[in-house]
């Protein structure tokens, strides 16, 4: 139930201790909180990220390009610990003034090009290398339709359903019901599309799949919010089929590991600077730990 005693004030005031899992890093202003330069490696692309669903989009794309033998897509991936506020450093804000991961710096261009927002990173890399984005007008438009669909849907799934179902300090019926209804509608949209197509935008694997899979694939496999049973995710059989198929791609397996700092040690790669890092996951590479 909603709180019947709450009336919104005439002017909202920020309460830093307003509860919730992310209360310590949420604030109503932008800009850096401290001075710190970002590290820079030797490769053309410098990625500053964390293996959240949005971060995974970028690492899957880069690994898919490398899987195709495109050496110019080599990259250094640096871990950004968002719960510690790394995204508010002066160096990170220079790359992404919105202080959200992932953020990419393309140093193969002069001057270097900054790219932020996960959908923009996917599109930038697809255009730069001519991969995973069809050239025909109709199929390219269909791919972009679904890329933008995911970017527009993410606030419903993450900021809406995920927040009120999993992270909010109090559980209220109205917001959970409202966002659950919309997430189930989105899953039905995907399920109907995948009933007619092998991949999201048709018979070709594209950046639309890379954008949608880390969110909705993780949702139906119970890897975000522990909500699969609540949502009856198994009933979306076409989404489950597509999710399982993409999970077997070598580049997807690698991309999920990069900048991951939780779970089984064998699934983590805090930083990625070379393909051999996937085979040489030692405590030193992981940055310590038990």
Number of C-alpha atoms within 10 A of each C-alpha: 9 11 8 6 5 7 7 6 7 6 5 7 8 8 10 12 9 12 13 15 14 14 14 14 14 14 11 8 7 11 16 20 13 12 12 14 12 18 12 16 14 11 17 19 24 23 28 28 29 28 27 16 22 23 26 29 28 31 29 26 26 25 24 22 22 17 14 11 10 14 11 13 22 19 25 20 26 21 21 27 17 16 13 10 16 24 28 25 18 20 18 26 23 17 21 23 17 18 22 23 26 28 29 26 21 19 16 13 11 7 8 12 13 17 21 20 18 22 22 17 22 27 19 14 21 19 14 10 13 12 19 23 23 21 12 9 9 10 16 15 15 17 24 20 13 20 25 15 15 22 17 11 18 20 13 19 21 19 13 20 24 21 22 22 22 19 16 15 13 13 15 14 12 12 17 18 13 13 21 21 13 16 21 16 12 18 20 16 13 18 21 15 17 21 16 12 15 16 20 27 24 15 11 17 18 24 29 27 23 25 28 24 25 24 22 25 23 19 21 25 17 15 14 19 15 16 18 16 12 8 18 11 20 13 14 20 15 21 27 20 15 20 22 14 12 18 16 10 14 13 20 22 15 20 23 25 24 29 27 25 20 12 8 8 16 11 17 21 27 23 24 20 17 12 13 9 16 18 7 12 17 14 11 9 15 19 12 8 7 4
